[in-house]
C-alpha cells in the first residue's frame, strides 16, 4: 500500500518556476542585507 498525502484543492499549487522565482528573490534580498552589514561593519573595525 502506498500512502497519499492529503492535498487541498482549495489552494492552487504553485508552479516550479514560481517557487524558484520566489526563492531567488529571497536569496538575493538576504545576500544584499548581508553585504550591507559587512560594509557597515568594515568601517567600524578600521583603526
C-alpha positions as CSV (number, residue, x, y, z in Angstrom):
1,X,0.0,0.0,0.0
2,X,1.1,3.5,-0.8
3,X,0.2,6.5,1.3
4,X,-1.2,9.5,-0.4
5,X,-0.6,12.9,1.2
6,X,-3.8,14.9,1.6
7,X,-4.0,17.7,-0.9
8,X,-6.1,20.7,-0.5
9,X,-7.8,21.6,-3.8
10,X,-8.8,25.0,-2.5
11,X,-5.3,26.3,-2.9
12,X,-3.7,26.1,-6.4
13,X,-0.2,24.6,-6.2
14,X,2.5,27.0,-7.4
15,X,4.4,26.0,-10.4
16,X,8.1,25.1,-10.1
17,X,9.1,28.3,-11.9
18,X,7.1,30.5,-9.4
19,X,8.7,28.7,-6.5
20,X,12.2,29.2,-8.0
21,X,11.5,32.9,-8.6
22,X,10.4,33.4,-5.0
23,X,13.4,31.5,-3.7
24,X,15.8,33.5,-5.9
25,X,14.3,36.8,-4.8
26,X,14.5,35.9,-1.1
27,X,18.1,34.7,-1.6
28,X,19.1,37.9,-3.3
29,X,17.5,40.1,-0.6
30,X,19.3,38.1,2.1
31,X,22.6,38.5,0.3
32,X,22.1,42.2,-0.2
33,X,21.4,42.6,3.5
34,X,24.5,40.6,4.4
35,X,26.6,42.8,2.2
36,X,25.2,45.9,3.8
37,X,26.1,44.6,7.2
38,X,29.6,43.7,6.1
39,X,30.1,47.1,4.6
40,X,28.8,48.9,7.7
41,X,30.9,46.6,10.0
42,X,34.1,47.1,8.0
43,X,34.1,50.9,8.6
44,X,33.8,50.4,12.4
45,X,36.7,47.9,12.6
46,X,39.3,50.1,10.9
47,X,41.7,51.7,13.3
